[in-house]
């Protein structure tokens, strides 16, 4: 297993946010996490990234405990969080000061090409559309080809057409070097379109209520009968988790 979360709990302000949560994501697989507001999805992602530490339990990447941020784990937030005083190129290369100039420039150029922003490399963040800004954030996250890529609702603030375009672009990026991806989303259709497996979280405290395998080969067709069937099952599990009752058979 590439990414392992074992019996992880998190207490914030004296209240349990996550309780003995466990999951495994195999190398090169895409896991989507869905759940109601406040169930701890983003908290879990921060723990996996190393930005926060669990109150109990362990998180490991390739058997090595995650105790802080590391280059092997890329992270993309809901907002692009680009530094406004740096160009797109400088934002993508931010944090690569330990690399030789020629290597740094080559890495940044490759990342920009992968996300289709080569022609916008010298633009300022304020000159980008929402989709372009999120592409820049993706480029910054993949510049070192991380083994794990974490995405916290990265497309939720975008319009439907741009969101669909970036979903397809994410699959293209994933196919290029096959990182392990963990995606947090509120969108069930997005989850089943992108993921190999969908983990449904229940709240108070957060835990995995059910996991649904998306056994649909790629490339996938949106709104196909097979994807719709999986989406109904995920939606049923999500409703059950929110209502705290046993899941009913969906569709």
BAGUTOR-349925 format. One record per residue (C-alpha): residue number from 1; residue in one letter; chain; x, y, z. Coordinates in nm, 2 decimals. Example, Ala and Ser with C-alpha at 12.3 -4.5 7.8 and 13.67 -1.06 7.14 Angstrom:
2
<node n="1" res="A" chain="A" xx="1.23" yy="-0.45" zz="0.78"/>
<node n="2" res="S" chain="A" xx="1.37" yy="-0.11" zz="0.71"/>
***
This chain:
251
<node n="1" res="X" chain="A" xx="0.00" yy="0.00" zz="0.00"/>
<node n="2" res="X" chain="A" xx="0.13" yy="0.35" zz="-0.09"/>
<node n="3" res="X" chain="A" xx="-0.08" yy="0.55" zz="0.15"/>
<node n="4" res="X" chain="A" xx="-0.19" yy="0.41" zz="0.48"/>
<node n="5" res="X" chain="A" xx="-0.41" yy="0.57" zz="0.75"/>
<node n="6" res="X" chain="A" xx="-0.43" yy="0.36" zz="1.07"/>
<node n="7" res="X" chain="A" xx="-0.67" yy="0.42" zz="1.36"/>
<node n="8" res="X" chain="A" xx="-0.63" yy="0.80" zz="1.32"/>
<node n="9" res="X" chain="A" xx="-0.82" yy="1.03" zz="1.57"/>
<node n="10" res="X" chain="A" xx="-0.81" yy="1.40" zz="1.59"/>
<node n="11" res="X" chain="A" xx="-0.94" yy="1.62" zz="1.88"/>
<node n="12" res="X" chain="A" xx="-0.98" yy="1.99" zz="1.83"/>
<node n="13" res="X" chain="A" xx="-1.09" yy="2.23" zz="2.11"/>
<node n="14" res="X" chain="A" xx="-1.16" yy="1.93" zz="2.33"/>
<node n="15" res="X" chain="A" xx="-1.41" yy="1.77" zz="2.08"/>
<node n="16" res="X" chain="A" xx="-1.34" yy="1.46" zz="1.87"/>
<node n="17" res="X" chain="A" xx="-1.33" yy="1.55" zz="1.50"/>
<node n="18" res="X" chain="A" xx="-1.21" yy="1.21" zz="1.37"/>
<node n="19" res="X" chain="A" xx="-1.22" yy="0.88" zz="1.56"/>
<node n="20" res="X" chain="A" xx="-1.01" yy="0.57" zz="1.48"/>
<node n="21" res="X" chain="A" xx="-1.03" yy="0.62" zz="1.11"/>
<node n="22" res="X" chain="A" xx="-0.85" yy="0.38" zz="0.88"/>
<node n="23" res="X" chain="A" xx="-0.80" yy="0.36" zz="0.50"/>
<node n="24" res="X" chain="A" xx="-0.55" yy="0.24" zz="0.24"/>
<node n="25" res="X" chain="A" xx="-0.49" yy="0.38" zz="-0.11"/>
<node n="26" res="X" chain="A" xx="-0.29" yy="0.16" zz="-0.34"/>
<node n="27" res="X" chain="A" xx="-0.02" yy="0.31" zz="-0.56"/>
<node n="28" res="X" chain="A" xx="-0.17" yy="0.50" zz="-0.86"/>
<node n="29" res="X" chain="A" xx="-0.53" yy="0.47" zz="-0.74"/>
<node n="30" res="X" chain="A" xx="-0.77" yy="0.76" zz="-0.70"/>
<node n="31" res="X" chain="A" xx="-0.98" yy="0.78" zz="-0.38"/>
<node n="32" res="X" chain="A" xx="-1.26" yy="1.03" zz="-0.35"/>
<node n="33" res="X" chain="A" xx="-1.39" yy="1.12" zz="0.00"/>
<node n="34" res="X" chain="A" xx="-1.74" yy="1.25" zz="0.03"/>
<node n="35" res="X" chain="A" xx="-1.94" yy="1.34" zz="0.34"/>
<node n="36" res="X" chain="A" xx="-2.17" yy="1.60" zz="0.50"/>
<node n="37" res="X" chain="A" xx="-2.03" yy="1.94" zz="0.61"/>
<node n="38" res="X" chain="A" xx="-1.83" yy="1.91" zz="0.93"/>
<node n="39" res="X" chain="A" xx="-1.76" yy="1.54" zz="0.91"/>
<node n="40" res="X" chain="A" xx="-1.38" yy="1.60" zz="0.90"/>
<node n="41" res="X" chain="A" xx="-1.29" yy="1.56" zz="0.53"/>
<node n="42" res="X" chain="A" xx="-1.06" yy="1.86" zz="0.51"/>
<node n="43" res="X" chain="A" xx="-0.91" yy="1.78" zz="0.86"/>
<node n="44" res="X" chain="A" xx="-0.82" yy="1.43" zz="0.73"/>
<node n="45" res="X" chain="A" xx="-0.66" yy="1.57" zz="0.42"/>
<node n="46" res="X" chain="A" xx="-0.45" yy="1.81" zz="0.63"/>
<node n="47" res="X" chain="A" xx="-0.34" yy="1.52" zz="0.85"/>
<node n="48" res="X" chain="A" xx="-0.24" yy="1.31" zz="0.54"/>
<node n="49" res="X" chain="A" xx="-0.05" yy="1.61" zz="0.40"/>
<node n="50" res="X" chain="A" xx="0.15" yy="1.65" zz="0.72"/>
<node n="51" res="X" chain="A" xx="0.03" yy="2.01" zz="0.79"/>
<node n="52" res="X" chain="A" xx="-0.14" yy="1.88" zz="1.11"/>
<node n="53" res="X" chain="A" xx="-0.06" yy="1.59" zz="1.34"/>
<node n="54" res="X" chain="A" xx="-0.32" yy="1.33" zz="1.45"/>
<node n="55" res="X" chain="A" xx="-0.41" yy="1.30" zz="1.82"/>
<node n="56" res="X" chain="A" xx="-0.37" yy="0.93" zz="1.79"/>
<node n="57" res="X" chain="A" xx="-0.29" yy="0.67" zz="1.51"/>
<node n="58" res="X" chain="A" xx="-0.04" yy="0.68" zz="1.23"/>
<node n="59" res="X" chain="A" xx="-0.03" yy="0.79" zz="0.86"/>
<node n="60" res="X" chain="A" xx="0.24" yy="0.65" zz="0.64"/>
<node n="61" res="X" chain="A" xx="0.35" yy="0.69" zz="0.28"/>
<node n="62" res="X" chain="A" xx="0.53" yy="0.38" zz="0.15"/>
<node n="63" res="X" chain="A" xx="0.58" yy="0.26" zz="0.50"/>
<node n="64" res="X" chain="A" xx="0.74" yy="0.59" zz="0.61"/>
<node n="65" res="X" chain="A" xx="0.54" yy="0.78" zz="0.88"/>
<node n="66" res="X" chain="A" xx="0.41" yy="1.12" zz="0.77"/>
<node n="67" res="X" chain="A" xx="0.51" yy="1.37" zz="1.05"/>
<node n="68" res="X" chain="A" xx="0.52" yy="1.69" zz="0.84"/>
<node n="69" res="X" chain="A" xx="0.50" yy="1.83" zz="0.49"/>
<node n="70" res="X" chain="A" xx="0.72" yy="1.65" zz="0.23"/>
<node n="71" res="X" chain="A" xx="0.80" yy="1.68" zz="-0.14"/>
<node n="72" res="X" chain="A" xx="0.64" yy="1.35" zz="-0.21"/>
<node n="73" res="X" chain="A" xx="0.30" yy="1.48" zz="-0.12"/>
<node n="74" res="X" chain="A" xx="0.14" yy="1.76" zz="-0.32"/>
<node n="75" res="X" chain="A" xx="-0.17" yy="1.95" zz="-0.20"/>
<node n="76" res="X" chain="A" xx="-0.42" yy="2.16" zz="-0.38"/>
<node n="77" res="X" chain="A" xx="-0.68" yy="2.37" zz="-0.19"/>
<node n="78" res="X" chain="A" xx="-1.03" yy="2.49" zz="-0.29"/>
<node n="79" res="X" chain="A" xx="-0.88" yy="2.83" zz="-0.35"/>
<node n="80" res="X" chain="A" xx="-0.57" yy="2.85" zz="-0.58"/>
<node n="81" res="X" chain="A" xx="-0.38" yy="3.05" zz="-0.30"/>
<node n="82" res="X" chain="A" xx="-0.13" yy="3.20" zz="-0.56"/>
<node n="83" res="X" chain="A" xx="0.10" yy="3.47" zz="-0.42"/>
<node n="84" res="X" chain="A" xx="-0.02" yy="3.79" zz="-0.60"/>
<node n="85" res="X" chain="A" xx="0.32" yy="3.95" zz="-0.61"/>
<node n="86" res="X" chain="A" xx="0.47" yy="3.66" zz="-0.81"/>
<node n="87" res="X" chain="A" xx="0.41" yy="3.56" zz="-1.17"/>
<node n="88" res="X" chain="A" xx="0.26" yy="3.22" zz="-1.26"/>
<node n="89" res="X" chain="A" xx="0.61" yy="3.09" zz="-1.33"/>
<node n="90" res="X" chain="A" xx="0.74" yy="3.22" zz="-1.00"/>
<node n="91" res="X" chain="A" xx="0.44" yy="3.07" zz="-0.81"/>
<node n="92" res="X" chain="A" xx="0.50" yy="2.73" zz="-0.96"/>
<node n="93" res="X" chain="A" xx="0.87" yy="2.75" zz="-0.88"/>
<node n="94" res="X" chain="A" xx="0.81" yy="2.88" zz="-0.53"/>
<node n="95" res="X" chain="A" xx="0.99" yy="2.65" zz="-0.28"/>
<node n="96" res="X" chain="A" xx="1.24" yy="2.52" zz="-0.54"/>
<node n="97" res="X" chain="A" xx="1.52" yy="2.75" zz="-0.43"/>
<node n="98" res="X" chain="A" xx="1.73" yy="2.45" zz="-0.33"/>
<node n="99" res="X" chain="A" xx="1.75" yy="2.34" zz="-0.70"/>
<node n="100" res="X" chain="A" xx="2.00" yy="2.47" zz="-0.95"/>
<node n="101" res="X" chain="A" xx="1.86" yy="2.75" zz="-1.17"/>
<node n="102" res="X" chain="A" xx="1.86" yy="2.54" zz="-1.48"/>
<node n="103" res="X" chain="A" xx="1.69" yy="2.24" zz="-1.31"/>
<node n="104" res="X" chain="A" xx="1.44" yy="2.47" zz="-1.15"/>
<node n="105" res="X" chain="A" xx="1.35" yy="2.63" zz="-1.48"/>
<node n="106" res="X" chain="A" xx="1.31" yy="2.30" zz="-1.65"/>
<node n="107" res="X" chain="A" xx="1.09" yy="2.16" zz="-1.38"/>
<node n="108" res="X" chain="A" xx="0.86" yy="2.47" zz="-1.39"/>
<node n="109" res="X" chain="A" xx="0.85" yy="2.47" zz="-1.77"/>
<node n="110" res="X" chain="A" xx="0.74" yy="2.10" zz="-1.77"/>
<node n="111" res="X" chain="A" xx="0.47" yy="2.16" zz="-1.51"/>
<node n="112" res="X" chain="A" xx="0.33" yy="2.46" zz="-1.69"/>
<node n="113" res="X" chain="A" xx="0.33" yy="2.26" zz="-2.02"/>
<node n="114" res="X" chain="A" xx="0.14" yy="1.98" zz="-1.85"/>
<node n="115" res="X" chain="A" xx="-0.14" yy="2.21" zz="-1.73"/>
<node n="116" res="X" chain="A" xx="-0.15" yy="2.41" zz="-2.05"/>
<node n="117" res="X" chain="A" xx="-0.02" yy="2.74" zz="-1.91"/>
<node n="118" res="X" chain="A" xx="0.30" yy="2.79" zz="-2.10"/>
<node n="119" res="X" chain="A" xx="0.17" yy="3.10" zz="-2.27"/>
<node n="120" res="X" chain="A" xx="0.06" yy="3.24" zz="-1.93"/>
<node n="121" res="X" chain="A" xx="0.38" yy="3.18" zz="-1.75"/>
<node n="122" res="X" chain="A" xx="0.47" yy="3.55" zz="-1.71"/>
<node n="123" res="X" chain="A" xx="0.11" yy="3.66" zz="-1.62"/>
<node n="124" res="X" chain="A" xx="0.01" yy="3.78" zz="-1.28"/>
<node n="125" res="X" chain="A" xx="-0.25" yy="3.58" zz="-1.08"/>
<node n="126" res="X" chain="A" xx="-0.50" yy="3.87" zz="-1.11"/>
<node n="127" res="X" chain="A" xx="-0.48" yy="3.83" zz="-1.49"/>
<node n="128" res="X" chain="A" xx="-0.59" yy="3.46" zz="-1.48"/>
<node n="129" res="X" chain="A" xx="-0.94" yy="3.32" zz="-1.50"/>
<node n="130" res="X" chain="A" xx="-1.06" yy="3.09" zz="-1.22"/>
<node n="131" res="X" chain="A" xx="-0.98" yy="2.78" zz="-1.42"/>
<node n="132" res="X" chain="A" xx="-0.64" yy="2.91" zz="-1.52"/>
<node n="133" res="X" chain="A" xx="-0.56" yy="3.00" zz="-1.15"/>
<node n="134" res="X" chain="A" xx="-0.65" yy="2.64" zz="-1.05"/>
<node n="135" res="X" chain="A" xx="-0.43" yy="2.50" zz="-1.33"/>
<node n="136" res="X" chain="A" xx="-0.15" yy="2.71" zz="-1.18"/>
<node n="137" res="X" chain="A" xx="-0.22" yy="2.56" zz="-0.84"/>
<node n="138" res="X" chain="A" xx="-0.21" yy="2.21" zz="-0.99"/>
<node n="139" res="X" chain="A" xx="0.12" yy="2.29" zz="-1.16"/>
<node n="140" res="X" chain="A" xx="0.27" yy="2.40" zz="-0.83"/>
<node n="141" res="X" chain="A" xx="0.15" yy="2.08" zz="-0.67"/>
<node n="142" res="X" chain="A" xx="0.29" yy="1.85" zz="-0.94"/>
<node n="143" res="X" chain="A" xx="0.61" yy="2.03" zz="-1.02"/>
<node n="144" res="X" chain="A" xx="0.82" yy="1.76" zz="-0.84"/>
<node n="145" res="X" chain="A" xx="0.60" yy="1.47" zz="-0.95"/>
<node n="146" res="X" chain="A" xx="0.47" yy="1.38" zz="-0.60"/>
<node n="147" res="X" chain="A" xx="0.39" yy="1.02" zz="-0.53"/>
<node n="148" res="X" chain="A" xx="0.06" yy="1.13" zz="-0.36"/>
<node n="149" res="X" chain="A" xx="-0.16" yy="1.43" zz="-0.47"/>
<node n="150" res="X" chain="A" xx="-0.42" yy="1.56" zz="-0.23"/>
<node n="151" res="X" chain="A" xx="-0.70" yy="1.78" zz="-0.35"/>
<node n="152" res="X" chain="A" xx="-0.95" yy="1.96" zz="-0.12"/>
<node n="153" res="X" chain="A" xx="-1.26" yy="2.04" zz="-0.33"/>
<node n="154" res="X" chain="A" xx="-1.03" yy="2.20" zz="-0.60"/>
<node n="155" res="X" chain="A" xx="-1.31" yy="2.26" zz="-0.86"/>
<node n="156" res="X" chain="A" xx="-1.61" yy="2.35" zz="-0.64"/>
<node n="157" res="X" chain="A" xx="-1.58" yy="2.73" zz="-0.70"/>
<node n="158" res="X" chain="A" xx="-1.58" yy="2.69" zz="-1.08"/>
<node n="159" res="X" chain="A" xx="-1.86" yy="2.70" zz="-1.33"/>
<node n="160" res="X" chain="A" xx="-1.99" yy="2.37" zz="-1.46"/>
<node n="161" res="X" chain="A" xx="-1.81" yy="2.38" zz="-1.80"/>
<node n="162" res="X" chain="A" xx="-1.47" yy="2.48" zz="-1.65"/>
<node n="163" res="X" chain="A" xx="-1.51" yy="2.22" zz="-1.37"/>
<node n="164" res="X" chain="A" xx="-1.58" yy="1.94" zz="-1.63"/>
<node n="165" res="X" chain="A" xx="-1.27" yy="2.05" zz="-1.83"/>
<node n="166" res="X" chain="A" xx="-1.05" yy="2.05" zz="-1.53"/>
<node n="167" res="X" chain="A" xx="-1.18" yy="1.71" zz="-1.42"/>
<node n="168" res="X" chain="A" xx="-1.07" yy="1.57" zz="-1.75"/>
<node n="169" res="X" chain="A" xx="-0.74" yy="1.75" zz="-1.73"/>
<node n="170" res="X" chain="A" xx="-0.68" yy="1.60" zz="-1.39"/>
<node n="171" res="X" chain="A" xx="-0.73" yy="1.25" zz="-1.53"/>
<node n="172" res="X" chain="A" xx="-0.48" yy="1.34" zz="-1.81"/>
<node n="173" res="X" chain="A" xx="-0.22" yy="1.45" zz="-1.54"/>
<node n="174" res="X" chain="A" xx="-0.29" yy="1.14" zz="-1.34"/>
<node n="175" res="X" chain="A" xx="-0.24" yy="0.92" zz="-1.64"/>
<node n="176" res="X" chain="A" xx="0.10" yy="1.09" zz="-1.72"/>
<node n="177" res="X" chain="A" xx="0.28" yy="0.97" zz="-1.40"/>
<node n="178" res="X" chain="A" xx="0.02" yy="0.79" zz="-1.19"/>
<node n="179" res="X" chain="A" xx="0.04" yy="0.95" zz="-0.85"/>
<node n="180" res="X" chain="A" xx="-0.19" yy="0.82" zz="-0.57"/>
<node n="181" res="X" chain="A" xx="-0.47" yy="1.08" zz="-0.55"/>
<node n="182" res="X" chain="A" xx="-0.70" yy="1.16" zz="-0.26"/>
<node n="183" res="X" chain="A" xx="-0.98" yy="1.39" zz="-0.36"/>
<node n="184" res="X" chain="A" xx="-1.22" yy="1.56" zz="-0.11"/>
<node n="185" res="X" chain="A" xx="-1.55" yy="1.67" zz="-0.28"/>
<node n="186" res="X" chain="A" xx="-1.91" yy="1.74" zz="-0.20"/>
<node n="187" res="X" chain="A" xx="-2.01" yy="1.64" zz="-0.56"/>
<node n="188" res="X" chain="A" xx="-2.11" yy="1.27" zz="-0.59"/>
<node n="189" res="X" chain="A" xx="-2.10" yy="1.28" zz="-0.97"/>
<node n="190" res="X" chain="A" xx="-1.75" yy="1.42" zz="-0.96"/>
<node n="191" res="X" chain="A" xx="-1.64" yy="1.16" zz="-0.72"/>
<node n="192" res="X" chain="A" xx="-1.77" yy="0.86" zz="-0.92"/>
<node n="193" res="X" chain="A" xx="-1.64" yy="1.01" zz="-1.25"/>
<node n="194" res="X" chain="A" xx="-1.29" yy="1.06" zz="-1.12"/>
<node n="195" res="X" chain="A" xx="-1.23" yy="0.79" zz="-0.86"/>
<node n="196" res="X" chain="A" xx="-1.15" yy="0.42" zz="-0.84"/>
<node n="197" res="X" chain="A" xx="-1.32" yy="0.41" zz="-0.50"/>
<node n="198" res="X" chain="A" xx="-1.54" yy="0.65" zz="-0.30"/>
<node n="199" res="X" chain="A" xx="-1.52" yy="0.66" zz="0.08"/>
<node n="200" res="X" chain="A" xx="-1.83" yy="0.80" zz="0.25"/>
<node n="201" res="X" chain="A" xx="-1.77" yy="0.97" zz="0.58"/>
<node n="202" res="X" chain="A" xx="-2.01" yy="1.00" zz="0.87"/>
<node n="203" res="X" chain="A" xx="-1.97" yy="1.27" zz="1.13"/>
<node n="204" res="X" chain="A" xx="-1.97" yy="1.33" zz="1.51"/>
<node n="205" res="X" chain="A" xx="-1.69" yy="1.21" zz="1.51"/>
<node n="206" res="X" chain="A" xx="-1.57" yy="1.16" zz="1.15"/>
<node n="207" res="X" chain="A" xx="-1.52" yy="0.80" zz="1.04"/>
<node n="208" res="X" chain="A" xx="-1.55" yy="0.59" zz="0.72"/>
<node n="209" res="X" chain="A" xx="-1.92" yy="0.47" zz="0.70"/>
<node n="210" res="X" chain="A" xx="-1.89" yy="0.29" zz="0.37"/>
<node n="211" res="X" chain="A" xx="-1.66" yy="0.24" zz="0.07"/>
<node n="212" res="X" chain="A" xx="-1.79" yy="0.21" zz="-0.28"/>
<node n="213" res="X" chain="A" xx="-1.57" yy="0.07" zz="-0.56"/>
<node n="214" res="X" chain="A" xx="-1.62" yy="0.24" zz="-0.90"/>
<node n="215" res="X" chain="A" xx="-1.59" yy="-0.06" zz="-1.13"/>
<node n="216" res="X" chain="A" xx="-1.62" yy="0.14" zz="-1.45"/>
<node n="217" res="X" chain="A" xx="-1.33" yy="0.14" zz="-1.70"/>
<node n="218" res="X" chain="A" xx="-1.17" yy="0.45" zz="-1.83"/>
<node n="219" res="X" chain="A" xx="-1.22" yy="0.66" zz="-2.04"/>
<node n="220" res="X" chain="A" xx="-1.56" yy="0.71" zz="-1.87"/>
<node n="221" res="X" chain="A" xx="-1.87" yy="0.87" zz="-2.02"/>
<node n="222" res="X" chain="A" xx="-2.05" yy="1.12" zz="-1.80"/>
<node n="223" res="X" chain="A" xx="-2.41" yy="1.02" zz="-1.72"/>
<node n="224" res="X" chain="A" xx="-2.36" yy="0.67" zz="-1.84"/>
<node n="225" res="X" chain="A" xx="-2.59" yy="0.41" zz="-1.69"/>
<node n="226" res="X" chain="A" xx="-2.30" yy="0.24" zz="-1.51"/>
<node n="227" res="X" chain="A" xx="-2.18" yy="0.56" zz="-1.35"/>
<node n="228" res="X" chain="A" xx="-2.53" yy="0.66" zz="-1.26"/>
<node n="229" res="X" chain="A" xx="-2.58" yy="0.33" zz="-1.08"/>
<node n="230" res="X" chain="A" xx="-2.26" yy="0.39" zz="-0.88"/>
<node n="231" res="X" chain="A" xx="-2.36" yy="0.75" zz="-0.80"/>
<node n="232" res="X" chain="A" xx="-2.70" yy="0.63" zz="-0.67"/>
<node n="233" res="X" chain="A" xx="-2.53" yy="0.38" zz="-0.44"/>
<node n="234" res="X" chain="A" xx="-2.29" yy="0.65" zz="-0.31"/>
<node n="235" res="X" chain="A" xx="-2.57" yy="0.90" zz="-0.27"/>
<node n="236" res="X" chain="A" xx="-2.77" yy="0.63" zz="-0.07"/>
<node n="237" res="X" chain="A" xx="-2.47" yy="0.57" zz="0.15"/>
<node n="238" res="X" chain="A" xx="-2.41" yy="0.94" zz="0.20"/>
<node n="239" res="X" chain="A" xx="-2.77" yy="1.00" zz="0.30"/>
<node n="240" res="X" chain="A" xx="-2.75" yy="0.71" zz="0.54"/>
<node n="241" res="X" chain="A" xx="-2.43" yy="0.85" zz="0.69"/>
<node n="242" res="X" chain="A" xx="-2.59" yy="1.19" zz="0.74"/>
<node n="243" res="X" chain="A" xx="-2.91" yy="1.05" zz="0.88"/>
<node n="244" res="X" chain="A" xx="-2.72" yy="0.79" zz="1.09"/>
<node n="245" res="X" chain="A" xx="-2.92" yy="0.50" zz="0.97"/>
<node n="246" res="X" chain="A" xx="-2.84" yy="0.18" zz="0.78"/>
<node n="247" res="X" chain="A" xx="-2.79" yy="0.23" zz="0.41"/>
<node n="248" res="X" chain="A" xx="-3.07" yy="0.12" zz="0.18"/>
<node n="249" res="X" chain="A" xx="-3.01" yy="-0.05" zz="-0.15"/>
<node n="250" res="X" chain="A" xx="-3.00" yy="0.23" zz="-0.41"/>
<node n="251" res="X" chain="A" xx="-3.11" yy="0.17" zz="-0.77"/>
***
